[in-house]
Amino acid sequence: MALICLAIGCLNTFLICTAFGYTLSPNTEIKVNPPQDFEIVDPGYLGYLCLQWKPPLSLDNFMGCTIEYELKYRNIDNERWTTIITKNLHYKDGFDLNKHIEAKIHTLLPVQCTNGSVVQSSWSEATYWASPQGNVETKIQDMDCVYYNWQYLFCSWKPGIDVHFDTNYNLFYWYEGLDHALQCVDYIEANGKNIGCRFPFLEASDYKDFYICVNGSSESKPIRSSYFIFQLQNIVKPLPPDYLSITVKNSYEINLKWNIPRGPIPAKCFIYEIEFTEDGATWMSTTDENEMYLLRTNESLQLCFLVRSKVNIYCSDDGIWSEWSDEQCWKGDIWKETLSFLFMPFGFASLFLLLITCLLLYKQKAILKMGSAIGPKQHPYQPLTLQAPLDVLDYMAQVV
């Protein structure tokens, strides 16, 4: 009976191994074919491409296995490959269509389907090139896109080199969520030629790749297209802060304060750069708060500062500094010194006059006493009169 069970167990093991395409013999090599019909497809999204393939042939021996694929891709001038492991039969990503694209893929068998090690097929390869037309010199130059206050996107450019006078350019854009690429409907023009675009409100466009193509037309020669990829939160230029205030407390503590820039950018997304001037010496500082405390280094006669803002690293990978705010200054000490300088002479003059008045009153009292002692008595209500006016300085000399 034991022999019968052993024979049945061996038969089952043999059938399972045969079904998965290998035996328990260590000399048996397990192989799998690469994916079929591997290609790079452009759906017209200005650089957002689809890499797709079909399962490899002869998978009948691995029906119980989960097949995976290792995909690698890059623009040809990039030394690093992007690597993806997936069970799907397609993958989408953004590429720079100004350059060649290459990709390769192979099949992976996990250890559960083999005798303990991962088995992989040979590589299938594919390339893509956007069929450029026209010389490189005909492409636009100095493309510049700014997302003002996280609300309004503006892009501008300069014409290509040595293009014919009839050359004009058109801009198209796409991001995930749009059904198809859209053309600019509000061009910025100069001399009748398009040199930029004012974009409409871009709904749900943040934290996504934003694809732009600027192509051109001319009757004299073909114009090379230019492709760009942005993440809009990385090109935000906020408004400058306003309502700056500077307060000096206890003659040594300085408080700088300003309002958070207006608009949809959350307060937590700002970083500020402050330029502070104390008696002609200037230094810079940054902070995430819209307030800063400092200590005076001396009895400063003038304190000034201005500030600008940018989206910080918690809300974007990069950003553009705003314009500088208007300058705010504190000149309290200057006025105090001025007032002291003006009122000090008046104080001395008042003190001098008060001293003279006191001396005059004292002398008059002394004369009254002397008159009472050596002269005829006067009526109690008769005012005292001096026989002759005395010069003030002579009088003071007599008193002394």
C-alpha positions as CSV (number, residue, x, y, z in Angstrom):
1,M,0.0,0.0,0.0
2,A,2.8,2.4,0.8
3,L,4.5,1.6,-2.5
4,I,1.2,2.4,-4.3
5,C,0.9,5.8,-2.6
6,L,4.6,6.6,-3.3
7,A,4.0,5.7,-7.0
8,I,0.9,7.9,-7.2
9,G,2.8,10.8,-5.5
10,C,5.6,10.5,-8.0
11,L,3.2,10.5,-10.9
12,N,1.4,13.6,-9.6
13,T,4.8,15.4,-9.2
14,F,5.8,14.4,-12.7
15,L,2.5,15.7,-14.2
16,I,2.8,19.1,-12.4
17,C,6.3,19.5,-13.6
18,T,5.4,18.6,-17.1
19,A,2.4,21.0,-17.0
20,F,4.7,23.9,-16.1
21,G,7.3,23.1,-18.7
22,Y,10.1,21.7,-16.7
23,T,11.2,18.6,-14.7
24,L,13.0,18.4,-11.4
25,S,16.2,17.6,-13.2
26,P,18.8,20.3,-12.3
27,N,20.0,20.1,-15.9
28,T,16.7,21.2,-17.4
29,E,16.7,24.9,-18.5
30,I,13.5,26.9,-18.2
31,K,13.0,29.4,-21.0
32,V,10.3,32.0,-21.7
33,N,9.8,34.1,-24.9
34,P,9.9,37.9,-25.0
35,P,6.7,40.0,-25.4
36,Q,5.3,40.3,-28.9
37,D,4.6,43.4,-31.0
38,F,6.3,45.9,-28.7
39,E,5.8,49.4,-30.0
40,I,5.7,53.1,-28.9
41,V,2.4,54.8,-29.9
42,D,1.8,58.5,-30.1
43,P,-1.9,59.3,-29.4
44,G,-1.4,63.0,-30.3
45,Y,-0.9,64.3,-26.8
46,L,2.3,66.3,-27.6
47,G,4.7,63.9,-25.8
48,Y,2.5,61.7,-23.7
49,L,3.2,58.3,-25.3
50,C,1.9,54.8,-24.9
51,L,4.3,51.8,-24.8
52,Q,2.3,48.6,-25.5
53,W,3.0,44.9,-26.2
54,K,1.3,41.5,-26.4
55,P,2.0,38.4,-24.3
56,P,4.9,36.2,-25.3
57,L,4.3,33.0,-27.4
58,S,4.1,29.6,-25.8
59,L,2.8,30.4,-22.4
60,D,0.8,27.2,-22.2
61,N,3.4,25.7,-19.9
62,F,3.0,28.6,-17.4
63,M,-0.7,29.0,-17.2
64,G,-0.6,28.9,-13.4
65,C,2.1,31.6,-13.2
66,T,1.7,35.4,-12.9
67,I,3.8,36.8,-15.7
68,E,5.5,40.1,-15.2
69,Y,7.4,42.5,-17.5
70,E,10.4,44.6,-16.9
71,L,10.2,47.8,-19.0
72,K,13.0,50.3,-19.6
73,Y,12.9,53.5,-21.5
74,R,14.7,56.8,-22.0
75,N,15.4,59.7,-24.3
76,I,18.5,58.6,-26.2
77,D,20.8,61.4,-24.8
78,N,19.9,60.4,-21.2
79,E,22.4,58.0,-19.6
80,R,19.8,56.7,-17.1
81,W,17.0,54.3,-17.9
82,T,13.6,54.5,-16.2
83,T,12.7,51.0,-15.1
84,I,9.1,49.7,-14.5
85,I,7.9,46.3,-13.4
86,T,4.3,45.7,-14.4
87,K,1.8,42.9,-15.0
88,N,-0.1,45.1,-17.6
89,L,0.3,45.1,-21.3
90,H,0.9,48.8,-21.7
91,Y,2.4,51.8,-19.9
92,K,2.1,55.6,-20.5
93,D,4.5,58.4,-19.7
94,G,5.7,61.7,-20.9
95,F,8.7,62.2,-23.2
96,D,10.6,65.0,-24.8
97,L,9.6,64.8,-28.5
98,N,12.5,67.0,-29.4
99,K,14.7,63.9,-29.0
100,H,14.8,60.2,-30.0
101,I,13.1,57.8,-27.7
102,E,14.2,54.2,-27.1
103,A,12.6,51.4,-25.0
104,K,13.1,47.7,-24.3
105,I,11.1,45.0,-22.5
106,H,11.4,41.4,-21.5
107,T,9.3,38.8,-19.8
108,L,9.9,37.7,-16.1
109,L,9.0,34.4,-14.5
110,P,8.9,34.6,-10.7
111,V,10.5,32.0,-8.5
112,Q,7.1,30.3,-7.9
113,C,7.1,29.1,-11.5
114,T,10.8,28.0,-11.7
115,N,13.1,25.9,-9.7
116,G,13.9,28.8,-7.3
117,S,15.3,31.6,-9.5
118,V,13.8,34.3,-11.6
119,V,13.8,33.5,-15.3
120,Q,13.8,36.3,-17.9
121,S,13.5,36.4,-21.7
122,S,15.6,38.2,-24.2
123,W,14.8,41.9,-24.8
124,S,12.3,43.3,-27.3
125,E,13.2,46.8,-28.4
126,A,11.4,49.8,-29.9
127,T,12.3,53.4,-30.9
128,Y,10.3,56.5,-31.7
129,W,11.1,59.8,-33.4
130,A,8.7,62.6,-34.0
131,S,9.6,63.0,-37.7
132,P,11.0,66.5,-37.5
133,Q,10.7,68.9,-40.4
134,G,12.7,72.0,-41.1
135,N,16.1,73.2,-39.8
136,V,16.8,73.5,-36.1
137,E,17.3,77.2,-36.6
138,T,13.7,77.7,-37.5
139,K,12.5,76.6,-34.0
140,I,11.2,79.3,-31.6
141,Q,13.8,80.7,-29.2
142,D,13.7,81.6,-25.5
143,M,10.4,80.0,-24.5
144,D,9.3,81.4,-21.2
145,C,6.2,80.3,-19.3
146,V,5.0,81.8,-16.0
147,Y,2.0,80.8,-13.9
148,Y,1.1,84.1,-12.3
149,N,-0.3,83.7,-8.8
150,W,-1.3,80.1,-9.5
151,Q,-4.1,81.5,-11.7
152,Y,-3.0,82.8,-15.1
153,L,-0.6,81.0,-17.4
154,F,1.4,83.2,-19.9
155,C,4.0,81.8,-22.4
156,S,6.1,83.9,-24.7
157,W,8.9,83.2,-27.2
158,K,11.0,84.7,-29.9
159,P,11.0,83.7,-33.6
160,G,13.6,81.4,-35.0
161,I,16.8,82.5,-36.6
162,D,16.7,83.7,-40.3
163,V,13.1,82.8,-40.9
164,H,11.1,84.3,-43.7
165,F,8.8,87.3,-43.0
166,D,5.7,85.2,-43.6
167,T,6.6,82.8,-40.8
168,N,4.1,82.5,-38.0
169,Y,3.8,80.2,-35.0
170,N,1.0,78.4,-33.3
171,L,0.8,76.9,-29.8
172,F,-1.0,73.7,-28.8
173,Y,-1.3,72.2,-25.3
174,W,-2.5,69.2,-23.5
175,Y,-2.6,67.7,-19.9
176,E,-4.3,64.7,-18.5
177,G,-8.0,65.3,-18.3
178,L,-8.4,66.9,-21.7
179,D,-9.9,64.8,-24.5
180,H,-7.5,66.1,-27.1
181,A,-4.8,68.8,-27.6
182,L,-6.1,72.4,-27.7
183,Q,-4.8,75.4,-29.6
184,C,-4.2,78.8,-28.0
185,V,-7.2,81.1,-28.5
186,D,-5.7,84.3,-27.1
187,Y,-2.3,85.0,-28.8
188,I,0.1,87.8,-27.8
189,E,1.1,89.5,-31.0
190,A,3.9,91.8,-32.2
191,N,3.8,93.2,-35.8
192,G,1.1,90.8,-36.6
193,K,3.0,87.7,-35.5
194,N,2.3,85.4,-32.6
195,I,4.9,85.8,-29.9
196,G,3.0,84.3,-26.9
197,C,-0.2,82.9,-25.5
198,R,-2.6,83.9,-22.7
199,F,-4.1,80.7,-21.5
200,P,-7.7,80.4,-20.3
201,F,-8.6,79.0,-16.8
202,L,-6.9,75.6,-16.6
203,E,-9.1,73.4,-14.5
204,A,-7.5,70.5,-12.5
205,S,-4.1,71.1,-14.1
206,D,-1.9,71.2,-11.0
207,Y,0.6,68.4,-10.2
208,K,0.3,67.0,-13.7
209,D,2.6,67.2,-16.7
210,F,1.6,70.1,-19.0
211,Y,2.6,69.5,-22.6
212,I,3.1,72.3,-25.1
213,C,4.0,72.2,-28.8
214,V,4.8,75.3,-30.8
215,N,4.9,74.7,-34.5
216,G,5.1,77.1,-37.4
217,S,4.2,77.7,-41.0
218,S,5.9,79.4,-43.9
219,E,5.5,79.3,-47.6
220,S,9.2,79.5,-48.1
221,K,10.5,76.6,-46.0
222,P,9.3,74.1,-43.3
223,I,9.5,75.2,-39.6
224,R,10.8,72.8,-36.9
225,S,8.3,72.2,-34.0
226,S,9.3,72.7,-30.4
227,Y,8.1,70.6,-27.5
228,F,8.0,71.4,-23.8
229,I,6.8,69.7,-20.6
230,F,6.0,71.7,-17.4
231,Q,4.5,71.1,-14.1
232,L,2.6,74.3,-13.5
233,Q,3.1,74.4,-9.7
234,N,6.8,74.7,-10.4
235,I,6.6,77.9,-12.5
236,V,4.3,79.8,-10.2
237,K,5.1,83.5,-9.6
238,P,3.1,84.9,-6.7
239,L,2.1,88.5,-6.0
240,P,4.4,90.4,-3.7
241,P,3.4,90.8,0.0
242,D,1.8,94.1,0.9
243,Y,0.9,96.2,4.0
244,L,4.3,96.0,5.5
245,S,4.9,97.3,9.0
246,I,7.9,97.8,11.2
247,T,7.7,98.4,14.9
248,V,10.5,99.0,17.5
249,K,9.7,97.9,21.0
250,N,11.7,98.7,24.2
251,S,14.2,100.6,22.0
252,Y,15.9,97.3,20.9
253,E,13.3,94.8,19.7
254,I,12.2,95.1,16.1
255,N,9.1,93.5,14.7
256,L,8.7,93.1,10.9
257,K,5.3,92.1,9.6
258,W,3.5,91.8,6.3
259,N,0.3,90.4,4.7
260,I,0.2,87.1,3.0
261,P,-0.1,87.7,-0.8
262,R,-3.6,87.8,-2.2
263,G,-4.9,84.9,-4.3
264,P,-5.5,81.1,-4.2
265,I,-2.1,80.1,-2.9
266,P,-2.4,78.6,0.6
267,A,-0.5,80.4,3.4
268,K,1.5,77.2,4.2
269,C,2.9,77.2,0.6
270,F,4.9,80.5,0.9
271,I,8.5,81.2,1.7
272,Y,9.6,84.8,2.1
273,E,12.9,86.6,1.4
274,I,13.6,89.8,3.5
275,E,16.0,92.5,2.6
276,F,16.7,94.5,5.8
277,T,18.7,97.7,6.0
278,E,20.0,99.2,9.3
279,D,21.9,102.5,9.0
280,G,23.0,101.7,5.5
281,A,24.1,98.1,6.2
282,T,22.0,95.5,4.3
283,W,21.5,91.8,4.8
284,M,19.1,89.1,3.6
285,S,17.1,86.4,5.4
286,T,14.3,83.9,4.7
287,T,11.3,82.7,6.7
288,D,8.1,80.6,6.2
289,E,6.2,83.0,8.4
290,N,4.8,86.5,7.5
291,E,6.5,88.0,10.6
292,M,10.0,88.3,11.9
293,Y,11.6,89.5,15.1
294,L,15.1,91.1,15.3
295,L,17.3,92.9,17.8
296,R,18.8,96.3,17.1
297,T,22.6,96.1,17.0
298,N,22.9,99.8,17.9
299,E,21.0,103.0,18.3
300,S,19.9,103.0,14.7
301,L,18.7,106.2,13.2
302,Q,16.9,104.4,10.3
303,L,15.5,100.9,9.7
304,C,14.0,99.8,6.4
305,F,13.0,96.5,4.9
306,L,11.2,95.0,1.8
307,V,10.1,91.4,1.1
308,R,9.2,89.1,-1.7
309,S,7.5,85.6,-1.9
310,K,7.8,82.3,-3.6
311,V,6.1,78.9,-3.4
312,N,8.1,76.7,-1.0
313,I,9.3,73.1,-1.4
314,Y,6.3,71.7,0.4
315,C,4.0,72.7,-2.5
316,S,6.3,72.6,-5.5
317,D,9.7,71.4,-6.7
318,D,10.7,74.9,-7.6
319,G,9.1,78.4,-8.1
320,I,9.7,81.9,-9.2
321,W,10.3,84.8,-6.8
322,S,7.7,87.5,-6.9
323,E,8.5,91.2,-7.4
324,W,9.8,93.0,-4.4
325,S,7.3,94.8,-2.2
326,D,7.3,98.5,-1.6
327,E,9.9,99.5,1.0
328,Q,8.8,100.2,4.6
329,C,11.0,102.3,6.9
330,W,11.0,103.4,10.6
331,K,12.5,106.8,11.4
332,G,11.3,107.3,14.9
333,D,14.8,108.1,16.3
334,I,15.4,110.7,13.6
335,W,12.4,112.6,14.6
336,K,13.3,112.4,18.3
337,E,16.7,113.7,17.7
338,T,15.3,116.5,15.5
339,L,12.8,117.5,18.1
340,S,15.4,117.4,20.9
341,F,17.7,119.6,18.8
342,L,15.0,122.1,18.2
343,F,13.6,122.3,21.7
344,M,16.9,122.3,23.6
345,P,17.6,126.0,23.0
346,F,14.1,127.0,24.0
347,G,14.6,125.0,27.2
348,F,17.8,126.9,28.1
349,A,16.2,130.2,27.2
350,S,13.1,129.4,29.4
351,L,15.4,128.4,32.2
352,F,17.4,131.6,31.9
353,L,14.2,133.8,31.9
354,L,12.9,132.0,34.9
355,L,16.2,132.6,36.8
356,I,16.0,136.3,35.9
357,T,12.4,136.6,37.1
358,C,13.3,135.0,40.4
359,L,16.2,137.4,40.9
360,L,14.0,140.4,40.1
361,L,11.3,139.2,42.6
362,Y,14.0,138.7,45.2
363,K,15.5,142.1,44.6
364,Q,12.1,143.8,44.8
365,K,11.4,142.1,48.1
366,A,14.7,143.3,49.4
367,I,14.0,146.9,48.3
368,L,10.6,146.7,50.1
369,K,12.2,145.6,53.3
370,M,14.8,148.4,53.0
371,G,12.2,151.1,52.3
372,S,10.2,150.0,55.4
373,A,13.3,150.3,57.6
374,I,14.7,153.8,56.5
375,G,12.0,155.7,54.7
376,P,8.5,157.0,55.3
377,K,5.8,154.5,55.6
378,Q,3.7,154.0,52.5
379,H,0.1,153.3,52.3
380,P,-0.5,149.6,52.5
381,Y,-2.2,149.6,49.1
382,Q,0.3,152.0,47.4
383,P,2.4,150.1,44.9
384,L,6.2,150.3,45.1
385,T,7.8,152.4,42.4
386,L,11.5,152.7,41.6
387,Q,12.9,156.1,41.2
388,A,14.7,155.3,38.0
389,P,14.7,152.2,35.7
390,L,17.7,150.0,35.9
391,D,19.3,148.1,33.2
392,V,18.8,144.3,33.8
393,L,22.5,143.5,33.8
394,D,23.3,146.3,36.1
395,Y,20.6,145.3,38.4
396,M,21.9,141.7,38.5
397,A,25.4,143.0,39.3
398,Q,24.0,145.0,42.2
399,V,22.2,142.0,43.6
400,V,25.3,139.9,43.3
